[in-house]
Structures are given as structure tokens and as C-alpha cells.
Amino acid sequence: MAIKKQFLKSKPICKVTFTVAAKEANNAAVVGSFNEWNAKSAPLKKLKNGSFKGTVNIEANTSHEFKYLIDGTFVNETEADGYAWNDYAGGENSLITV
């Protein structure tokens, strides 16, 4: 799993590329407070090597909770900026700060 951040000079936006290894999976998405936990707004594309990858524009100078949704199962990012307890989910969510 990996996260790559690219800050734009012309706008207060950060292009965040999410990559998750899931060779056996059919579908993957990144969901979080930056997209109202909507899997349809941030699907990840399956690559030939079996990983999934996608880029999301996130407003700069913000912090968000997120998870990967892989074949209906929520998975945390191992390289997240941190983790936050979420009572609704009954577990920790990954954190990203841009």
C-alpha cells in the first residue's frame, strides 16, 4: 500500500494517488470524509501487476479519515499519516493530512 501526494501550485489542492495491493480482488475504491464515504466517487483501477491505483483531489491544509473498500471489506492503509478511532465503525480509520 502506498500514498503519493502532489501539491498544485496554482490551486489549494493536493492530488493524492492511492495504491493498494489486492491481487485476488475484483473491485477496490478509496472512501473517506473527503468524498462522503462514497465508493462510486473514487474507484481504483486494477493494474496488470494486481494492485489497484487511483488519484483523488483533496483540499490542501486538511485532514481526513479514510479506508480502502476492497470487495466489500474495509481495509486501513499501512502507510497512513495516522489513525483515528471511529465509534460508528467500531474501529480505527486511516488518516491523511495534506
N, CA, C and O atoms as a GROMACS GRO file, in nm:
protein
  392
    1MET      N    1   0.085  -0.117   0.000
    1MET     CA    2   0.000   0.000   0.000
    1MET      C    3   0.089   0.123   0.000
    1MET      O    4   0.199   0.123   0.055
    2ALA      N    5   0.040   0.227  -0.062
    2ALA     CA    6   0.121   0.348  -0.069
    2ALA      C    7   0.032   0.469  -0.097
    2ALA      O    8  -0.076   0.459  -0.154
    3ILE      N    9   0.084   0.584  -0.055
    3ILE     CA   10   0.018   0.712  -0.080
    3ILE      C   11   0.123   0.807  -0.135
    3ILE      O   12   0.232   0.820  -0.080
    4LYS      N   13   0.089   0.875  -0.245
    4LYS     CA   14   0.177   0.976  -0.303
    4LYS      C   15   0.101   1.108  -0.308
    4LYS      O   16  -0.012   1.113  -0.359
    5LYS      N   17   0.161   1.214  -0.256
    5LYS     CA   18   0.096   1.346  -0.253
    5LYS      C   19   0.167   1.441  -0.349
    5LYS      O   20   0.289   1.450  -0.350
    6GLN      N   21   0.088   1.512  -0.430
    6GLN     CA   22   0.142   1.612  -0.522
    6GLN      C   23   0.061   1.740  -0.505
    6GLN      O   24  -0.056   1.745  -0.544
    7PHE      N   25   0.124   1.842  -0.448
    7PHE     CA   26   0.056   1.969  -0.425
    7PHE      C   27   0.062   2.055  -0.551
    7PHE      O   28   0.166   2.066  -0.615
    8LEU      N   29  -0.052   2.115  -0.586
    8LEU     CA   30  -0.058   2.203  -0.702
    8LEU      C   31  -0.018   2.344  -0.661
    8LEU      O   32  -0.056   2.392  -0.554
    9LYS      N   33   0.059   2.410  -0.747
    9LYS     CA   34   0.100   2.548  -0.718
    9LYS      C   35  -0.010   2.647  -0.752
    9LYS      O   36  -0.018   2.754  -0.692
   10SER      N   37  -0.095   2.612  -0.849
   10SER     CA   38  -0.197   2.705  -0.897
   10SER      C   39  -0.327   2.702  -0.817
   10SER      O   40  -0.407   2.796  -0.825
   11LYS      N   41  -0.349   2.595  -0.739
   11LYS     CA   42  -0.474   2.581  -0.663
   11LYS      C   43  -0.442   2.522  -0.527
   11LYS      O   44  -0.340   2.455  -0.510
   12PRO      N   45  -0.530   2.545  -0.427
   12PRO     CA   46  -0.509   2.484  -0.295
   12PRO      C   47  -0.557   2.339  -0.291
   12PRO      O   48  -0.640   2.302  -0.209
   13ILE      N   49  -0.502   2.260  -0.382
   13ILE     CA   50  -0.543   2.120  -0.399
   13ILE      C   51  -0.419   2.031  -0.391
   13ILE      O   52  -0.310   2.070  -0.432
   14CYS      N   53  -0.438   1.912  -0.338
   14CYS     CA   54  -0.334   1.811  -0.338
   14CYS      C   55  -0.387   1.690  -0.414
   14CYS      O   56  -0.493   1.637  -0.380
   15LYS      N   57  -0.314   1.647  -0.516
   15LYS     CA   58  -0.350   1.525  -0.589
   15LYS      C   59  -0.288   1.409  -0.512
   15LYS      O   60  -0.166   1.397  -0.502
   16VAL      N   61  -0.376   1.323  -0.457
   16VAL     CA   62  -0.329   1.211  -0.377
   16VAL      C   63  -0.353   1.082  -0.456
   16VAL      O   64  -0.466   1.051  -0.493
   17THR      N   65  -0.245   1.009  -0.480
   17THR     CA   66  -0.253   0.882  -0.550
   17THR      C   67  -0.247   0.770  -0.448
   17THR      O   68  -0.151   0.758  -0.372
   18PHE      N   69  -0.350   0.688  -0.448
   18PHE     CA   70  -0.361   0.574  -0.357
   18PHE      C   71  -0.331   0.447  -0.435
   18PHE      O   72  -0.384   0.428  -0.545
   19THR      N   73  -0.246   0.361  -0.380
   19THR     CA   74  -0.215   0.232  -0.441
   19THR      C   75  -0.229   0.125  -0.335
   19THR      O   76  -0.176   0.138  -0.225
   20VAL      N   77  -0.301   0.019  -0.369
   20VAL     CA   78  -0.322  -0.091  -0.273
   20VAL      C   79  -0.306  -0.223  -0.348
   20VAL      O   80  -0.362  -0.244  -0.455
   21ALA      N   81  -0.228  -0.312  -0.287
   21ALA     CA   82  -0.208  -0.446  -0.345
   21ALA      C   83  -0.326  -0.534  -0.306
   21ALA      O   84  -0.356  -0.552  -0.188
   22ALA      N   85  -0.393  -0.589  -0.407
   22ALA     CA   86  -0.508  -0.677  -0.382
   22ALA      C   87  -0.526  -0.766  -0.504
   22ALA      O   88  -0.626  -0.756  -0.575
   23LYS      N   89  -0.429  -0.854  -0.527
   23LYS     CA   90  -0.427  -0.937  -0.648
   23LYS      C   91  -0.553  -1.020  -0.667
   23LYS      O   92  -0.598  -1.037  -0.780
   24GLU      N   93  -0.610  -1.071  -0.559
   24GLU     CA   94  -0.727  -1.158  -0.571
   24GLU      C   95  -0.859  -1.082  -0.579
   24GLU      O   96  -0.964  -1.142  -0.603
   25ALA      N   97  -0.854  -0.950  -0.559
   25ALA     CA   98  -0.977  -0.870  -0.554
   25ALA      C   99  -1.030  -0.838  -0.694
   25ALA      O  100  -0.955  -0.836  -0.792
   26ASN      N  101  -1.160  -0.814  -0.699
   26ASN     CA  102  -1.224  -0.772  -0.824
   26ASN      C  103  -1.248  -0.622  -0.829
   26ASN      O  104  -1.242  -0.562  -0.936
   27ASN      N  105  -1.276  -0.561  -0.712
   27ASN     CA  106  -1.308  -0.419  -0.705
   27ASN      C  107  -1.238  -0.355  -0.587
   27ASN      O  108  -1.219  -0.419  -0.483
   28ALA      N  109  -1.199  -0.229  -0.603
   28ALA     CA  110  -1.142  -0.154  -0.492
   28ALA      C  111  -1.174  -0.006  -0.512
   28ALA      O  112  -1.185   0.043  -0.624
   29ALA      N  113  -1.188   0.063  -0.400
   29ALA     CA  114  -1.213   0.207  -0.400
   29ALA      C  115  -1.152   0.265  -0.275
   29ALA      O  116  -1.124   0.194  -0.179
   30VAL      N  117  -1.131   0.395  -0.276
   30VAL     CA  118  -1.088   0.464  -0.155
   30VAL      C  119  -1.205   0.551  -0.111
   30VAL      O  120  -1.259   0.629  -0.190
   31VAL      N  121  -1.243   0.538   0.015
   31VAL     CA  122  -1.357   0.612   0.068
   31VAL      C  123  -1.313   0.684   0.194
   31VAL      O  124  -1.230   0.634   0.270
   32GLY      N  125  -1.371   0.802   0.216
   32GLY     CA  126  -1.334   0.877   0.335
   32GLY      C  127  -1.416   1.004   0.349
   32GLY      O  128  -1.509   1.029   0.273
   33SER      N  129  -1.378   1.082   0.447
   33SER     CA  130  -1.451   1.206   0.472
   33SER      C  131  -1.433   1.306   0.358
   33SER      O  132  -1.512   1.399   0.346
   34PHE      N  133  -1.332   1.289   0.273
   34PHE     CA  134  -1.311   1.378   0.158
   34PHE      C  135  -1.409   1.350   0.044
   34PHE      O  136  -1.425   1.434  -0.044
   35ASN      N  137  -1.475   1.233   0.045
   35ASN     CA  138  -1.574   1.203  -0.059
   35ASN      C  139  -1.705   1.145  -0.001
   35ASN      O  140  -1.778   1.073  -0.069
   36GLU      N  141  -1.730   1.179   0.124
   36GLU     CA  142  -1.851   1.137   0.195
   36GLU      C  143  -1.867   0.985   0.196
   36GLU      O  144  -1.980   0.934   0.194
   37TRP      N  145  -1.754   0.912   0.200
   37TRP     CA  146  -1.752   0.766   0.209
   37TRP      C  147  -1.825   0.701   0.092
   37TRP      O  148  -1.885   0.595   0.107
   38ASN      N  149  -1.819   0.765  -0.024
   38ASN     CA  150  -1.888   0.718  -0.144
   38ASN      C  151  -1.790   0.643  -0.235
   38ASN      O  152  -1.703   0.704  -0.296
   39ALA      N  153  -1.804   0.512  -0.243
   39ALA     CA  154  -1.713   0.429  -0.322
   39ALA      C  155  -1.722   0.460  -0.471
   39ALA      O  156  -1.624   0.443  -0.544
   40LYS      N  157  -1.837   0.505  -0.518
   40LYS     CA  158  -1.852   0.534  -0.661
   40LYS      C  159  -1.774   0.658  -0.703
   40LYS      O  160  -1.742   0.674  -0.821
   41SER      N  161  -1.743   0.747  -0.608
   41SER     CA  162  -1.673   0.870  -0.644
   41SER      C  163  -1.522   0.852  -0.652
   41SER      O  164  -1.453   0.940  -0.704
   42ALA      N  165  -1.468   0.740  -0.602
   42ALA     CA  166  -1.323   0.720  -0.607
   42ALA      C  167  -1.287   0.572  -0.628
   42ALA      O  168  -1.219   0.512  -0.545
   43PRO      N  169  -1.333   0.515  -0.741
   43PRO     CA  170  -1.294   0.376  -0.768
   43PRO      C  171  -1.145   0.371  -0.804
   43PRO      O  172  -1.090   0.466  -0.859
   44LEU      N  173  -1.082   0.260  -0.772
   44LEU     CA  174  -0.942   0.240  -0.808
   44LEU      C  175  -0.936   0.146  -0.926
   44LEU      O  176  -1.016   0.052  -0.937
   45LYS      N  177  -0.841   0.170  -1.016
   45LYS     CA  178  -0.828   0.089  -1.138
   45LYS      C  179  -0.729  -0.025  -1.113
   45LYS      O  180  -0.622  -0.004  -1.056
   46LYS      N  181  -0.767  -0.144  -1.155
   46LYS     CA  182  -0.680  -0.260  -1.138
   46LYS      C  183  -0.569  -0.256  -1.243
   46LYS      O  184  -0.595  -0.241  -1.363
   47LEU      N  185  -0.445  -0.271  -1.196
   47LEU     CA  186  -0.329  -0.272  -1.285
   47LEU      C  187  -0.289  -0.415  -1.319
   47LEU      O  188  -0.335  -0.510  -1.255
   48LYS      N  189  -0.203  -0.431  -1.418
   48LYS     CA  190  -0.159  -0.563  -1.462
   48LYS      C  191  -0.088  -0.641  -1.351
   48LYS      O  192  -0.092  -0.764  -1.349
   49ASN      N  193  -0.021  -0.569  -1.259
   49ASN     CA  194   0.052  -0.635  -1.150
   49ASN      C  195  -0.039  -0.679  -1.036
   49ASN      O  196   0.008  -0.735  -0.936
   50GLY      N  197  -0.171  -0.653  -1.049
   50GLY     CA  198  -0.266  -0.697  -0.948
   50GLY      C  199  -0.299  -0.593  -0.844
   50GLY      O  200  -0.389  -0.614  -0.762
   51SER      N  201  -0.229  -0.480  -0.844
   51SER     CA  202  -0.262  -0.375  -0.748
   51SER      C  203  -0.368  -0.284  -0.808
   51SER      O  204  -0.396  -0.288  -0.928
   52PHE      N  205  -0.427  -0.203  -0.723
   52PHE     CA  206  -0.527  -0.104  -0.763
   52PHE      C  207  -0.471   0.034  -0.738
   52PHE      O  208  -0.400   0.056  -0.639
   53LYS      N  209  -0.501   0.130  -0.828
   53LYS     CA  210  -0.445   0.264  -0.816
   53LYS      C  211  -0.546   0.368  -0.862
   53LYS      O  212  -0.622   0.344  -0.956
   54GLY      N  213  -0.545   0.483  -0.796
   54GLY     CA  214  -0.632   0.593  -0.834
   54GLY      C  215  -0.589   0.722  -0.768
   54GLY      O  216  -0.521   0.720  -0.666
   55THR      N  217  -0.629   0.833  -0.827
   55THR     CA  218  -0.592   0.965  -0.776
   55THR      C  219  -0.717   1.043  -0.737
   55THR      O  220  -0.817   1.044  -0.809
   56VAL      N  221  -0.709   1.109  -0.622
   56VAL     CA  222  -0.820   1.189  -0.570
   56VAL      C  223  -0.768   1.328  -0.540
   56VAL      O  224  -0.660   1.343  -0.483
   57ASN      N  225  -0.843   1.431  -0.579
   57ASN     CA  226  -0.808   1.568  -0.544
   57ASN      C  227  -0.864   1.600  -0.406
   57ASN      O  228  -0.984   1.585  -0.381
   58ILE      N  229  -0.776   1.643  -0.315
   58ILE     CA  230  -0.816   1.675  -0.179
   58ILE      C  231  -0.771   1.818  -0.148
   58ILE      O  232  -0.659   1.858  -0.180
   59GLU      N  233  -0.859   1.893  -0.085
   59GLU     CA  234  -0.828   2.030  -0.049
   59GLU      C  235  -0.705   2.034   0.042
   59GLU      O  236  -0.694   1.957   0.138
   60ALA      N  237  -0.612   2.125   0.010
   60ALA     CA  238  -0.489   2.137   0.087
   60ALA      C  239  -0.518   2.188   0.229
   60ALA      O  240  -0.621   2.251   0.254
   61ASN      N  241  -0.427   2.161   0.320
   61ASN     CA  242  -0.435   2.204   0.460
   61ASN      C  243  -0.555   2.144   0.532
   61ASN      O  244  -0.619   2.211   0.614
   62THR      N  245  -0.586   2.019   0.500
   62THR     CA  246  -0.696   1.949   0.567
   62THR      C  247  -0.649   1.810   0.610
   62THR      O  248  -0.544   1.762   0.566
   63SER      N  249  -0.727   1.748   0.696
   63SER     CA  250  -0.700   1.612   0.742
   63SER      C  251  -0.829   1.533   0.730
   63SER      O  252  -0.937   1.583   0.761
   64HIS      N  253  -0.818   1.408   0.686
   64HIS     CA  254  -0.937   1.328   0.661
   64HIS      C  255  -0.918   1.184   0.706
   64HIS      O  256  -0.807   1.131   0.702
   65GLU      N  257  -1.028   1.121   0.749
   65GLU     CA  258  -1.030   0.978   0.777
   65GLU      C  259  -1.066   0.907   0.648
   65GLU      O  260  -1.145   0.957   0.568
   66PHE      N  261  -1.006   0.788   0.627
   66PHE     CA  262  -1.037   0.711   0.506
   66PHE      C  263  -1.005   0.564   0.526
   66PHE      O  264  -0.939   0.525   0.623
   67LYS      N  265  -1.054   0.484   0.433
   67LYS     CA  266  -1.024   0.340   0.425
   67LYS      C  267  -1.033   0.298   0.279
   67LYS      O  268  -1.091   0.368   0.196
   68TYR      N  269  -0.975   0.183   0.251
   68TYR     CA  270  -0.997   0.120   0.121
   68TYR      C  271  -1.117   0.029   0.136
   68TYR      O  272  -1.139  -0.031   0.241
   69LEU      N  273  -1.196   0.018   0.030
   69LEU     CA  274  -1.308  -0.074   0.024
   69LEU      C  275  -1.273  -0.176  -0.084
   69LEU      O  276  -1.283  -0.148  -0.203
   70ILE      N  277  -1.232  -0.296  -0.040
   70ILE     CA  278  -1.186  -0.399  -0.131
   70ILE      C  279  -1.285  -0.515  -0.128
   70ILE      O  280  -1.297  -0.585  -0.027
   71ASP      N  281  -1.354  -0.535  -0.239
   71ASP     CA  282  -1.458  -0.639  -0.249
   71ASP      C  283  -1.552  -0.638  -0.128
   71ASP      O  284  -1.585  -0.743  -0.074
   72GLY      N  285  -1.593  -0.519  -0.087
   72GLY     CA  286  -1.690  -0.504   0.021
   72GLY      C  287  -1.631  -0.505   0.161
   72GLY      O  288  -1.706  -0.493   0.258
   73THR      N  289  -1.498  -0.518   0.175
   73THR     CA  290  -1.433  -0.519   0.305
   73THR      C  291  -1.350  -0.393   0.324
   73THR      O  292  -1.273  -0.355   0.236
   74PHE      N  293  -1.366  -0.327   0.439
   74PHE     CA  294  -1.288  -0.208   0.468
   74PHE      C  295  -1.148  -0.245   0.517
   74PHE      O  296  -1.133  -0.332   0.603
   75VAL      N  297  -1.047  -0.179   0.461
   75VAL     CA  298  -0.907  -0.206   0.493
   75VAL      C  299  -0.835  -0.074   0.518
   75VAL      O  300  -0.852   0.021   0.443
   76ASN      N  301  -0.753  -0.069   0.624
   76ASN     CA  302  -0.674   0.050   0.654
   76ASN      C  303  -0.548   0.054   0.570
   76ASN      O  304  -0.499  -0.050   0.525
   77GLU      N  305  -0.495   0.173   0.551
   77GLU     CA  306  -0.368   0.197   0.483
   77GLU      C  307  -0.255   0.180   0.583
   77GLU      O  308  -0.256   0.245   0.688
   78THR      N  309  -0.158   0.095   0.553
   78THR     CA  310  -0.046   0.072   0.646
   78THR      C  311   0.049   0.191   0.653
   78THR      O  312   0.120   0.208   0.752
   79GLU      N  313   0.052   0.274   0.548
   79GLU     CA  314   0.140   0.390   0.545
   79GLU      C  315   0.063   0.521   0.567
   79GLU      O  316   0.105   0.626   0.518
   80ALA      N  317  -0.047   0.515   0.639
   80ALA     CA  318  -0.128   0.634   0.666
   80ALA      C  319  -0.050   0.733   0.753
   80ALA      O  320   0.046   0.695   0.820
   81ASP      N  321  -0.093   0.859   0.751
   81ASP     CA  322  -0.030   0.961   0.835
   81ASP      C  323  -0.062   0.939   0.982
   81ASP      O  324   0.005   0.994   1.069
   82GLY      N  325  -0.164   0.860   1.010
   82GLY     CA  326  -0.204   0.829   1.147
   82GLY      C  327  -0.333   0.750   1.144
   82GLY      O  328  -0.381   0.709   1.038
   83TYR      N  329  -0.388   0.727   1.262
   83TYR     CA  330  -0.513   0.652   1.275
   83TYR      C  331  -0.602   0.722   1.376
   83TYR      O  332  -0.553   0.784   1.471
   84ALA      N  333  -0.734   0.711   1.356
   84ALA     CA  334  -0.830   0.774   1.446
   84ALA      C  335  -0.941   0.676   1.477
   84ALA      O  336  -0.993   0.609   1.387
   85TRP      N  337  -0.978   0.667   1.605
   85TRP     CA  338  -1.088   0.580   1.645
   85TRP      C  339  -1.218   0.635   1.593
   85TRP      O  340  -1.242   0.756   1.598
   86ASN      N  341  -1.303   0.547   1.543
   86ASN     CA  342  -1.434   0.587   1.492
   86ASN      C  343  -1.539   0.501   1.561
   86ASN      O  344  -1.546   0.380   1.538
   87ASP      N  345  -1.622   0.564   1.645
   87ASP     CA  346  -1.725   0.491   1.719
   87ASP      C  347  -1.826   0.426   1.626
   87ASP      O  348  -1.874   0.315   1.654
   88TYR      N  349  -1.861   0.493   1.516
   88TYR     CA  350  -1.960   0.438   1.423
   88TYR      C  351  -1.911   0.306   1.364
   88TYR      O  352  -1.987   0.210   1.353
   89ALA      N  353  -1.783   0.302   1.325
   89ALA     CA  354  -1.727   0.181   1.265
   89ALA      C  355  -1.681   0.080   1.370
   89ALA      O  356  -1.663  -0.038   1.340
   90GLY      N  357  -1.663   0.127   1.493
   90GLY     CA  358  -1.615   0.038   1.598
   90GLY      C  359  -1.470  -0.003   1.577
   90GLY      O  360  -1.431  -0.113   1.614
   91GLY      N  361  -1.391   0.086   1.518
   91GLY     CA  362  -1.250   0.057   1.492
   91GLY      C  363  -1.179   0.182   1.446
   91GLY      O  364  -1.236   0.291   1.444
   92GLU      N  365  -1.054   0.165   1.409
   92GLU     CA  366  -0.974   0.278   1.364
   92GLU      C  367  -0.988   0.299   1.214
   92GLU      O  368  -1.005   0.205   1.137
   93ASN      N  369  -0.981   0.426   1.175
   93ASN     CA  370  -0.974   0.464   1.035
   93ASN      C  371  -0.835   0.520   1.009
   93ASN      O  372  -0.772   0.574   1.099
   94SER      N  373  -0.789   0.507   0.887
   94SER     CA  374  -0.663   0.570   0.846
   94SER      C  375  -0.682   0.721   0.839
   94SER      O  376  -0.794   0.768   0.816
   95LEU      N  377  -0.575   0.797   0.860
   95LEU     CA  378  -0.578   0.942   0.849
   95LEU      C  379  -0.482   0.987   0.738
   95LEU      O  380  -0.373   0.931   0.722
   96ILE      N  381  -0.525   1.088   0.664
   96ILE     CA  382  -0.436   1.154   0.568
   96ILE      C  383  -0.440   1.302   0.593
   96ILE      O  384  -0.548   1.360   0.610
   97THR      N  385  -0.324   1.364   0.596
   97THR     CA  386  -0.313   1.507   0.617
   97THR      C  387  -0.242   1.567   0.496
   97THR      O  388  -0.131   1.525   0.462
   98VAL      N  389  -0.306   1.664   0.433
   98VAL     CA  390  -0.247   1.727   0.315
   98VAL      C  391  -0.237   1.877   0.333
   98VAL      O  392  -0.190   1.947   0.244
   0.00000   0.00000   0.00000
